[in-house]
Amino acid sequence: MTLKKKIDAEMVAAAKAKDSIKLGAIRMIKTALHNKEIDAKRELNDTEILQVLSTIVKQRKDSIDQFKAGNRQDLVEKEEAELRTVQAFMPQQMSAGEVETEIAKAIAEAGATSVKDMGKVMKVLMPRITGKADGKMVSDLVKAKLSS
């Protein structure tokens, strides 16, 4: 089953269960995917869908941090529930060791020697780990490896 069909099936299940928070989160996902398809003028593949989901996860985490800073626990709980729904469609997150192994492979493949080659490394690395690891963390690890 493709990721898009899985999202559609979960939306139907949430509607039947009258789970308004989950239904709202899935509708938000479908809207983001629809907008991305309009921009691309074609259907998205699973990798592109994972990129959109990763963006949504990042937005939710940022919102949670902002709401915590603003002492809005009600909104924090809502965002956390939406975050869990979005993460259910994401693949299992990679461990730090697995990420480091992939980074080492990408550096070797790109022939990178300094921080100036970071773009080459990320270009090789990101298609492999999209949705499986936090992009900011990966970027920081690559930068640390290349600067040492």
FENHUDA-V520292 format. One record per run of one state. SS is the DSSP state (2 for helix, 1 for strand, 0 for the rest). FROM is the first residue (numbers start at 1). LEN is the number of residues. If there is no record, write none. Layout:
BEGIN
ss & from & len
SS & FROM & LEN
SS & FROM & LEN
END
This chain:
BEGIN
ss & from & len
0 & 1 & 2
2 & 3 & 14
0 & 17 & 3
2 & 20 & 21
0 & 41 & 5
2 & 46 & 24
0 & 70 & 3
2 & 73 & 15
0 & 88 & 8
2 & 96 & 15
0 & 111 & 4
2 & 115 & 15
0 & 130 & 5
2 & 135 & 13
0 & 148 & 1
END
